[in-house]
Amino acid sequence: MKKTLVSALATALVVGAASTTFAAANPFSDVPRDHWAYDAVTQLAADGVVEGYGDGTFRGDRNITRYEMAQMVAKAMAKGDMSASDRALVDRLAAEFADELNNLGVRVSNLERNADMVKWNGKLEYTYTSIREEGQKRENKDNLLFRLEPSAEVNSHWHVNARLDAETNMKTDAGTDGKVTLKRAWAQGDYENFQVKLGKMELLSSEAYAAPGAIVLDTEFSGAEVSFGKDVQVLLQAGRLNVDGASDTPNYQRIGLQYNGRLTAGVDYYRFGADYNTLQTFTFNTIKADKKRLNVWGVNLGYRFDKNSFLNGAYATSSDIAESKFKKSYQIAYEYKGAQAEDKGSWGAYVAYRYLGGTSVEPTHDGAWQGTKGVEFGTNYALFKNVILSAKYFKGKDLEKTTDDKVSQLFGRVEFFF
């Protein structure tokens, strides 16, 4: 490593001196004014990044140690008036010489990633739905969603994450539509085969990895989550859950065990504690009299034939529900491939039978919805890179009705990811 070729030039870039001529006196006797590195070396000396030797020489033709280079990087790091590109170069140098800088007492664990400590992802999403119930007027919706999902690094193990949504009803285009809502905000710690989350976060029952979605829970909750294991994973959750139309905010606990491989299998126990009226809202007014909690057991099983074909099923039940037809929820689905946002032309499709009874507290409902049963079809296609088209069609019956019970839903969506 030559001081003039590597140290002087690299560090000169971070102080912006490569093309500047200085009127200051020549600080080093062995770097004349006509030397190709004169401007850079002079500026580095003026900024205190390099000092030379006691005899007034720079000795730029000698190899320097990593320790000496780290000293120059540390001095460059102390400058506060750099451009973004200069700061990025400092961060890369800090990462390269992290051990030496730490020995010098310079903490660089965060500085080396300064340029990308906060990452932003998001999407613009348009969704059309049309719900048809026999004997009732068709209900159509046009919804536009703009979503931002920042993730900020705290240290090598912890991140802070959030989700911000702004929605507009394109049919009315009025009122409070478009207001930004904080949907999620949580801290996440990732360790080897162990993860912890604290805050308001996604809540998905285990079968949600299948294309039709979840039969028990597809929402958010506020609390804590701990998971550990690799092929066999244990999941613990506890907190509070807000449910639309409920008169109370129930407390919520869950314990789950899941195996993931070519064969997937799992079991979950969910407990919801709330007043009687809230539990009625959960279960179509079929909760047993004076109940103060709802206990739900769920199982899932799937088999992946190859990288494209996946057959899966899930079942959930509760003895706290009075009517037998509402005691259960289940689905069985076959899915083939799947669209990938980064892969233009990729696609996928699935077919499923879904029965969403009283144990479907907050299920995925863009096809079948709570209190219905029937056949659901879905497909998706990556029209361009980071642009995905999706469509679903559900046709079935309303579990609560004995006549005029035919229902259906048409769902279409286009998503622009960034």
C-alpha positions in Angstrom: 0.0 0.0 0.0 1.6 3.3 -1.1 0.7 6.4 0.9 0.5 8.6 -2.2 -1.5 6.3 -4.3 -4.0 4.9 -1.8 -4.0 6.9 1.4 -3.6 10.4 0.0 -5.9 10.0 -2.9 -8.7 8.0 -1.1 -8.7 10.3 1.8 -8.4 13.4 -0.4 -11.7 12.4 -2.0 -13.5 12.6 1.3 -12.3 16.1 2.0 -13.0 17.3 -1.6 -9.5 18.4 -2.4 -8.6 16.5 -5.6 -8.9 19.4 -8.0 -8.2 22.4 -5.8 -5.0 24.6 -5.9 -3.9 26.0 -2.6 -1.9 29.1 -1.7 -0.7 27.6 1.5 3.0 27.1 2.0 4.3 23.7 0.9 4.2 21.6 4.1 6.5 18.8 2.9 9.9 19.2 1.4 9.6 16.0 -0.7 6.3 16.9 -2.3 7.1 19.8 -4.8 4.4 22.0 -6.3 4.7 20.1 -9.6 4.0 16.7 -8.0 0.8 15.0 -9.3 -0.5 14.6 -5.7 0.5 18.1 -4.4 -3.0 19.5 -4.1 -4.4 16.5 -2.3 -1.5 16.2 0.1 -1.5 19.9 0.9 -5.3 19.9 1.6 -4.9 16.7 3.8 -2.2 18.4 5.8 -4.3 21.6 6.2 -7.2 19.5 7.4 -5.0 17.6 9.9 -5.6 14.3 8.2 -1.9 13.7 7.5 1.0 15.1 9.5 4.2 13.8 7.9 7.4 13.3 9.8 9.4 15.4 12.2 12.0 16.3 9.5 9.4 17.9 7.3 9.0 15.1 4.8 5.9 13.2 3.7 7.8 10.0 2.5 5.0 9.1 0.1 6.9 6.3 -1.5 6.9 4.1 1.5 4.3 1.4 2.4 2.1 2.3 5.3 0.5 0.0 7.8 -3.2 -0.6 8.3 -2.9 1.1 11.6 -1.5 4.3 10.0 -4.3 4.2 7.4 -6.9 3.8 10.2 -5.5 6.9 11.8 -6.2 8.9 8.7 -9.6 7.4 8.3 -10.5 8.4 11.9 -9.5 12.0 11.2 -11.6 12.0 8.0 -14.5 10.6 10.0 -14.3 13.6 12.4 -15.1 16.1 9.6 -18.8 17.1 9.6 -19.2 19.0 6.4 -19.0 16.2 3.8 -21.3 15.6 0.9 -23.4 12.4 0.8 -21.1 10.7 -1.6 -18.0 11.7 0.5 -19.7 10.4 3.6 -20.5 7.1 1.8 -16.8 6.7 1.0 -15.8 7.4 4.6 -18.3 4.7 5.7 -16.7 2.2 3.3 -13.2 3.0 4.6 -14.5 2.7 8.2 -15.9 -0.7 7.4 -12.6 -1.9 5.9 -10.5 -0.7 8.9 -13.1 -1.3 11.6 -10.8 -3.5 13.8 -8.0 -0.9 13.7 -10.4 1.9 14.4 -11.9 0.1 17.4 -8.4 -0.3 18.7 -8.0 3.4 18.4 -11.1 3.9 20.4 -13.2 5.0 17.4 -16.7 3.3 17.5 -17.7 2.5 13.9 -20.4 -0.2 14.3 -23.0 2.3 13.2 -20.9 4.7 11.1 -19.9 1.9 8.7 -23.6 1.5 7.8 -24.6 5.2 8.1 -25.6 5.6 4.5 -28.2 2.9 4.6 -29.2 2.6 8.3 -32.8 3.6 7.3 -34.4 1.7 4.4 -37.7 2.5 2.8 -39.9 0.1 0.9 -43.5 0.7 -0.2 -46.1 0.3 -2.9 -49.0 2.0 -4.6 -52.0 -0.4 -4.8 -55.4 -0.2 -6.5 -58.1 -2.7 -5.5 -61.5 -3.3 -6.9 -64.0 -5.6 -5.1 -67.6 -6.5 -6.0 -69.6 -8.5 -3.4 -72.9 -10.0 -4.5 -75.4 -11.5 -2.0 -78.6 -13.0 -3.3 -81.6 -10.7 -2.6 -79.3 -7.7 -1.9 -77.8 -4.8 -3.9 -74.4 -5.4 -5.3 -71.6 -3.7 -3.3 -68.7 -2.4 -5.3 -65.6 -0.7 -4.0 -62.6 1.1 -5.6 -59.8 1.6 -3.2 -56.4 3.3 -3.6 -53.6 2.6 -1.1 -50.2 4.3 -0.7 -47.9 2.5 1.7 -44.5 3.2 3.2 -42.5 0.7 5.2 -39.4 2.1 6.9 -36.9 -0.1 8.6 -34.2 1.5 10.8 -31.1 -0.3 12.1 -30.4 0.1 15.8 -27.4 -2.3 16.0 -26.3 -5.6 14.5 -29.3 -7.5 16.1 -32.1 -5.0 16.4 -34.2 -3.1 13.9 -37.2 -0.7 14.3 -39.9 -1.2 11.7 -43.2 0.6 10.8 -46.0 0.6 8.3 -47.7 3.9 7.2 -50.9 3.7 5.1 -52.9 6.4 3.3 -56.1 5.2 1.6 -58.6 6.8 -0.7 -62.0 5.6 -1.8 -61.9 6.4 -5.5 -65.7 6.3 -5.8 -66.2 9.2 -3.4 -62.9 11.0 -3.4 -64.0 13.0 -0.4 -64.1 13.2 3.4 -61.2 12.0 5.4 -59.9 9.6 2.8 -56.2 9.8 2.3 -55.3 10.4 6.0 -52.0 8.7 6.9 -52.4 5.9 9.5 -49.7 4.2 11.5 -50.7 0.6 11.0 -47.7 -1.0 12.6 -44.6 -0.1 14.6 -42.4 -2.6 16.3 -38.8 -3.3 17.4 -37.4 -6.6 16.2 -34.4 -8.5 17.6 -32.8 -11.2 15.4 -30.5 -13.8 16.8 -29.4 -17.2 15.7 -32.6 -19.3 15.6 -34.3 -16.8 17.9 -36.4 -13.7 17.2 -38.3 -11.2 19.4 -40.8 -8.5 18.4 -42.2 -5.7 20.6 -44.9 -3.2 19.6 -47.8 -3.3 17.1 -47.2 -5.9 14.4 -48.6 -8.3 11.9 -50.8 -11.1 13.2 -51.2 -14.2 10.9 -52.3 -17.7 11.8 -49.9 -20.4 10.6 -51.9 -21.5 7.6 -51.6 -18.0 6.1 -48.5 -19.1 4.1 -50.9 -20.8 1.7 -52.2 -18.8 -1.3 -55.9 -18.4 -0.1 -54.7 -16.9 3.2 -55.6 -17.3 6.8 -58.8 -18.9 8.2 -58.3 -17.7 11.8 -56.3 -14.4 11.9 -55.0 -11.9 9.3 -54.7 -8.6 11.1 -52.5 -6.7 13.6 -52.1 -6.9 17.4 -50.2 -4.9 20.1 -47.9 -6.8 22.3 -44.9 -9.2 22.2 -43.9 -12.1 20.0 -41.1 -14.6 20.6 -40.1 -17.4 18.2 -37.3 -19.9 18.3 -36.1 -22.9 16.4 -35.1 -23.6 12.8 -36.9 -26.5 11.0 -39.2 -26.8 13.9 -40.3 -23.4 15.2 -42.1 -22.5 18.5 -44.1 -19.2 18.5 -45.4 -17.4 21.5 -47.6 -14.2 21.3 -49.4 -12.1 23.9 -51.1 -8.7 23.7 -54.4 -7.0 22.8 -56.4 -7.3 19.6 -58.7 -4.7 18.1 -61.6 -6.2 16.1 -64.0 -4.1 14.0 -67.5 -4.0 15.5 -66.5 -5.4 18.9 -67.5 -3.6 22.1 -64.3 -4.5 23.9 -60.6 -4.9 23.1 -59.8 -8.5 24.0 -56.6 -9.7 25.4 -54.9 -12.4 23.3 -52.5 -15.2 23.8 -51.1 -17.8 21.4 -48.7 -20.7 21.4 -47.8 -22.5 18.2 -45.5 -25.3 16.9 -44.7 -25.4 13.2 -42.5 -27.7 11.1 -41.4 -26.4 7.7 -39.9 -28.6 5.0 -41.1 -30.4 2.0 -43.8 -31.5 4.4 -45.3 -28.7 6.5 -47.3 -29.4 9.6 -48.3 -27.3 12.6 -50.6 -26.9 15.6 -51.8 -23.6 17.3 -53.7 -22.7 20.4 -55.4 -19.2 20.5 -57.1 -17.6 23.5 -59.2 -14.5 23.4 -60.5 -12.9 26.6 -63.2 -10.3 26.3 -66.8 -9.5 27.3 -69.7 -11.6 26.1 -70.8 -9.1 23.4 -67.3 -9.0 21.9 -67.1 -12.8 21.7 -70.5 -12.8 20.0 -69.1 -10.5 17.4 -66.3 -12.9 16.9 -68.6 -15.9 16.4 -71.8 -14.8 14.7 -73.7 -14.5 18.0 -73.2 -18.2 18.6 -70.9 -18.1 21.7 -72.2 -20.1 24.7 -74.0 -18.1 27.3 -71.9 -15.8 29.6 -68.6 -16.8 28.1 -65.6 -14.5 28.9 -63.1 -16.2 26.7 -62.8 -18.0 23.4 -60.4 -20.9 23.0 -59.5 -21.9 19.4 -57.4 -24.9 18.3 -55.9 -24.9 14.8 -53.9 -27.4 12.7 -52.4 -27.2 9.3 -50.8 -29.7 6.9 -49.2 -29.4 3.5 -47.0 -31.1 1.0 -44.7 -29.6 -1.6 -44.4 -31.9 -4.6 -41.7 -29.8 -6.2 -40.8 -26.1 -6.4 -44.0 -25.3 -8.2 -46.8 -27.4 -6.7 -48.1 -27.2 -3.1 -51.2 -28.9 -1.6 -52.2 -27.8 1.8 -55.1 -27.7 4.3 -56.0 -26.2 7.6 -58.7 -26.7 10.3 -59.7 -24.7 13.3 -62.3 -25.5 16.0 -63.7 -24.3 19.4 -65.9 -25.9 22.0 -66.9 -22.5 23.3 -69.2 -22.0 20.2 -72.8 -23.2 20.6 -73.9 -24.0 17.0 -72.2 -26.9 15.4 -71.9 -25.4 12.0 -70.0 -22.4 13.4 -67.7 -24.5 15.6 -65.3 -25.0 12.8 -63.4 -23.3 10.0 -61.3 -25.0 7.3 -59.8 -24.8 3.9 -58.0 -27.0 1.4 -56.0 -25.6 -1.5 -53.8 -26.4 -4.4 -51.4 -23.7 -5.6 -49.1 -23.6 -8.6 -46.1 -21.3 -8.8 -46.5 -17.7 -7.9 -45.7 -14.2 -9.2 -42.4 -12.7 -8.1 -42.2 -8.9 -8.2 -38.6 -8.9 -9.4 -39.3 -11.5 -12.2 -41.2 -10.1 -15.1 -43.5 -12.7 -16.6 -43.7 -14.9 -13.5 -47.2 -16.1 -12.5 -49.2 -18.3 -10.2 -52.6 -19.7 -9.6 -54.6 -21.6 -7.0 -57.9 -23.2 -6.3 -59.4 -23.7 -2.9 -62.5 -24.7 -0.9 -63.0 -22.5 2.1 -65.4 -22.7 5.1 -65.0 -19.7 7.4 -67.1 -20.3 10.5 -67.2 -18.9 14.0 -63.5 -19.7 14.6 -62.5 -17.3 11.8 -62.0 -14.3 14.1 -60.3 -12.0 11.5 -59.6 -14.2 8.4 -58.2 -13.2 5.0 -61.4 -12.0 3.3 -60.6 -10.8 -0.2 -62.2 -14.0 -1.6 -64.4 -15.9 0.9 -65.2 -13.9 4.1 -66.3 -14.7 7.6 -69.6 -16.6 7.6 -69.3 -18.0 4.1 -68.3 -21.3 2.4 -67.5 -22.1 -1.2 -65.0 -22.4 -4.0 -62.3 -19.8 -4.5 -60.0 -19.3 -7.5 -57.0 -16.9 -7.7 -54.2 -15.9 -10.0 -51.3 -13.4 -10.2 -48.9 -12.2 -12.8 -45.8 -10.0 -12.9 -46.7 -7.6 -15.8 -43.5 -5.7 -15.4 -40.6 -5.8 -12.9 -42.2 -4.7 -9.5 -45.7 -4.6 -11.0 -48.1 -7.4 -10.1 -51.7 -8.0 -11.2 -53.9 -10.2 -9.0 -57.4 -11.5 -9.4 -59.7 -13.8 -7.2 -63.2 -15.1 -7.6 -65.3 -16.7 -4.8 -68.6 -18.3 -5.2 -70.5 -20.0 -2.4 -73.1 -19.7 0.3 -73.9 -17.7 3.5 -73.7 -19.9 6.6 -76.2 -17.8 8.5 -79.0 -18.0 5.9 -81.3 -20.9 5.0 -82.8 -19.1 1.9 -81.3 -16.6 -0.6 -78.0 -17.8 0.6 -75.9 -17.5 -2.6 -72.9 -15.1 -2.3 -69.9 -14.3 -4.5 -67.0 -11.8 -4.6 -64.9 -10.6 -7.5 -61.5 -9.2 -6.5 -58.9 -7.4 -8.6 -55.7 -5.6 -7.7 -52.6 -4.0 -9.3 -49.5 -3.3 -7.1 -46.6 -1.1 -7.9 -43.7 -1.9 -5.6 -40.7 0.4 -4.9 
